[in-house]
Amino acid sequence: MLKLLHDTQDDDECEWLVAVKWIKHISQDDARFRSKAGLFANPSIVASLSSQLKTIEFLEQEFKVNFEKLLSVE
């Protein structure tokens, strides 16, 4: 992880750049997003799913993944 340049003295206030390891991918033709289904979608660079239970459940079901299990791996 790379800490960005502002608030570098405070780990809680600074920004972090994090590499993403994609564990699953599909072609655009097989995309599963459902327009106006109440799923969280954020075009911003920064986004959080922490309060988006419906979206988390959708992703876990559609992609056969378990985020709790994935996040517990060191």
Rosetta blueprint (number, residue, H / E / L):
1 M L
2 L E
3 K E
4 L L
5 L L
6 H L
7 D L
8 T L
9 Q L
10 D L
11 D L
12 D L
13 E L
14 C L
15 E L
16 W E
17 L E
18 V L
19 A L
20 V L
21 K L
22 W L
23 I L
24 K L
25 H L
26 I L
27 S L
28 Q H
29 D H
30 D H
31 A L
32 R L
33 F L
34 R L
35 S L
36 K L
37 A L
38 G L
39 L L
40 F L
41 A L
42 N L
43 P L
44 S L
45 I L
46 V L
47 A L
48 S L
49 L L
50 S L
51 S L
52 Q L
53 L H
54 K H
55 T H
56 I H
57 E H
58 F H
59 L H
60 E H
61 Q H
62 E H
63 F H
64 K L
65 V L
66 N L
67 F H
68 E H
69 K H
70 L H
71 L H
72 S L
73 V L
74 E L
